[in-house]
């Protein structure tokens, strides 16, 4: 699924509003790891170590 999104001002920062359907499809929750490359921003799920 691909959608267009605008980058919005949030205080001194910028942010994206990500549709719930995309978050559900990607399996993303409250915390993500961001990677930046020229012309590309990637959000990945943060993997927690196993308990025990």
C-alpha positions as CSV (number, residue, x, y, z in Angstrom):
1,X,0.0,0.0,0.0
2,X,1.4,3.4,-0.9
3,X,0.0,6.8,0.2
4,X,1.1,10.4,-0.1
5,X,1.8,12.2,3.1
6,X,2.8,15.8,4.0
7,X,5.6,16.7,6.4
8,X,4.1,18.9,9.1
9,X,5.6,21.2,11.7
10,X,5.6,19.9,15.3
11,X,7.2,22.6,17.4
12,X,10.8,23.0,16.1
13,X,10.7,19.6,14.5
14,X,8.9,18.0,11.5
15,X,6.6,14.9,11.5
16,X,4.6,12.6,9.4
17,X,1.1,11.4,10.1
18,X,1.1,7.7,9.3
19,X,-2.3,6.0,8.5
20,X,-3.2,3.2,10.9
21,X,-3.6,0.8,8.0
22,X,0.1,1.2,7.1
23,X,1.2,0.8,10.7
24,X,-0.9,-2.4,11.0
25,X,0.4,-3.8,7.7
26,X,4.0,-3.1,8.8
27,X,3.5,-4.4,12.3
28,X,4.9,-1.1,13.9
29,X,4.0,-0.1,17.4
30,X,5.1,2.8,19.6
31,X,8.8,2.8,19.0
32,X,10.7,2.6,15.7
33,X,14.3,2.9,14.6
34,X,14.8,5.5,11.8
35,X,17.4,5.3,9.0
36,X,18.1,8.1,6.6
37,X,19.7,8.0,3.1
38,X,19.6,10.7,0.5
39,X,16.0,10.9,-0.7
40,X,14.9,8.0,1.6
41,X,13.7,7.6,5.2
42,X,13.0,4.1,6.6
43,X,11.3,3.2,9.9
44,X,11.9,-0.3,11.3
45,X,10.5,-2.0,14.3
46,X,12.7,-2.0,17.4
47,X,13.5,-5.6,18.4
48,X,13.7,-6.2,22.1
49,X,16.0,-8.9,23.5
50,X,14.2,-12.1,24.6
51,X,13.4,-12.3,28.3
52,X,15.2,-15.1,30.1
